[in-house]
Amino acid sequence: MDVPRTTLLLLSLSLFLGPASAQQNPQTSPEDVAAGERMFRSHCSACHGADGTGGRGTDLTRGTFRRATSDQDLYDLISAGIPGTEMPGIFFEGRQLWQLVAYVRSLGARPGDDKLPGDPVLGRQLFDGKGGCLQCHMVHGRGSSYGPDLSVIGARRSAAHLRQALTRPQEKVVPAHFQTRAVTNGGETITGIRLNEDTFSLQLRDSDGNLVSLRKEDLQEVETLKTSSMPSYESTFSGAELDHVVAYLSTLRSVKEIRQ
Amino acid sequence: MMFRGWWSVKLLTSSAIGLLALLIGEAAVAQVTYERLLNSANEPENWLTYHGTYKSQHYSTLNQINRRNVANLRLQWVFQAESLEKFESTPLVVDGIMYVVQMPNDVVALDAATGRKFWEYKHTLAEKVNVCCGRINRGLAMLGSRLYMGTIDGRLIALDAKSGSVVWDHKIVDPTGGYALALAPLAVKDKIIVGAAGGEYGIRGFLDAYNAETGERVWRFNTIPGPGEPGNETWAGDSWERGGGSIWLTGSYDPDLNLMYWGVGNPSPDWNGDVRKGDNLYTDSAIALDPDTGKLKWHFQFTPHDEWDWDAVQTPVLADITFQGRPRKVLLWGNRNAFFYVLDRTTGEFLLGKAFAQQNWTAGLDQKGRPAKLPEASPTREGAHVFPAVQGATNWYAPSYNPNTGLYYLSVWEFGTIYHKGDPTYTRGNRYVGSLPERAWPNILEDADPGYGAIRALDPQTGDRAWEFRMTNVTESGLLSTAGDLLFSGNGEGHFFALDPANGSLLWRVNLGGVARNSPITYRVGDRQYVSAALGHSLYTFALPEN
């Protein structure tokens, strides 16, 4: 079946999985998910990562998939592979393949997030106002691009993770958020988020949001700072205010607001 | 434009060769005779085999492009593949025509001077194929007037080199059983030699010889010996039946010894050796075979009872050198397990072994080259952090031996993997691996410790490192050295570049924006030398300005 790419993109933008036009997964028990995990570790994790967060292959923990919406879509995709990519098909059928679908589904599940104590409307006010979060982050086209874009952060991170990131941001700094400090041969220091690097050059986004490309032959020193520039909001927000902000961030699951 | 070699008749100086050519047919118009393959080093204007010559040194005597003028290289043409799959094929160049595989299994004939297409053969794959690492092909063989290609749906196909028409198309393995052909065949005498990939699918590996004229199988050597065959005792129970031992990279050939050399892949399941106790011959071994009969002359196992997926699928480099004061016909082998080996290729005797990259799986090699494995390096449920990584300290990408410098060059990964042990379950045609490793591939932007890539020069006399060209990211590119005092390579960062083979200094580079996954080649059309390499999804060809 030759489905135009634009159609696939639009399908994948659904906030929630649409009604399945074909078979629902008949193998969704915890035992099925566990069996699917074992298969995932043997067949899928080399590309999609041991925890499904991606690597050479796509991050499967976002809860939505670019090329599949229904369980049947996932079943068919895993069975046949994706021509033109490194994604091979698999020769499992029936129960085993449904178990794998169940595990892949579980990677994107965010149980409990719909019962959060905070008020997302108040959370947005705090995020935009008192917190000053838009000075570094962008949400649906508003704000700064220095820090990570948070437009779909609710689909990627649990409420507990979001709260920890707000109150103890230095605790789990992922390398992609490390800052890089470069000193030119002329003595100028440039600090920013590393966007790319190769043997000969370094690409940064500096603290003003500017894109900077540096030739390594022009640098006397390059240092990776394994800390985040994100401040702790533990003392900035009260406990209730943190609940509101977390509730707001958890609602950020789609970019449909900026799509026509 | 007429190519002078295209219609020419090659005179056969040997009566034996002449008889052979008659036997394979079309002798009057045979373009690439076995004699030409034997003497391919004497016609550096062509790239007649996957490795350039039977010795597989990836060295060319062409020197029009050299260290003094390499900075003047200019892009001449680009072949943009219609496939977005990994471009791992290395072209052949025969009398001004380039033959290259477009992934997964389409063959294209191009004017090697301009990149203009003559013809294209499009292969229709079986509906479902199962390959571990992408739908790829590494190249072709040519013998007589035919091109030979293995396909990932298990077929061996002979094409007419003038038209791309199919001469014969034989299914030799069943892809639903996990078998695939990914390598470029090797043409020896009147035979086409191929092996099968599938070490992650519990295949029983083999090397086959096919009659080049008819496509009929002449012999098969099972890389996993069955009951009653020497080596079967190195497999517990019936584990040999699905023991892996794939062959997915082209071997080499010494016509004086009449021996072929091939590297054998990993045992199955990859990361749980409990179900296949023993050394698991001939996995992870170099094997030397008689091409006439398929009989094994000798073997050398680099990694007995491998639990890390360290296929011995590297280029067997043949060199005739004075080794420690004595003339020797040697085999140079930088292995995925992080050791560089020198073997006597007449007997298989171990002469030297030395680590060329970080490793923590063995306390060292004994006098026969057998490793003293460290028990803590075996995969565990929780994961064992072991160097080298699952992709190896090097892999299938071609090394180069330069007889002028006497150095052996190879692409290196400095990276470690966390190896997990799982429970392997065999179901026909599916993966049979026993869990998968963590940190299989570095991400330089997202990993706290992504390691790095390098090109290293080793002295075959000692295994010592002569120099290193360090890169930020790992590399999957092969190497090419030339008599122009140049060492060409690409890398994972999009660069294609030339180093000084004497000291590793960078002489020239260009950013082509894609990952290099084949081996650069060089050839000449008329009086112009060209250098070609694939990066990303395109093949780029360079030369000096015409004036």
Interface residues (C-beta under 8 A of the other chain):
Chain A: R38 R41 S42 H43 C44 S45 A46 G49 A50 G55 R56 A80 G81 P83 G84 T85 E86 P88 G89 I90 F91 F92 V174 P175 A176 R194 L195 N196 E197 D198 T199 F200 K226
Chain B: S83 L84 E85 K86 K128 V129 N130 V131 C132 C133 G134 R135 T176 H420 G422 D423 P424 T427 R428 G429 N430 R431 V433 G434 S435 L436 P437 E438 A440 W441 N443 I444 L445 E446 D447 A448 R470 M471 T472 N473 N491 E493 G494 H495 R509
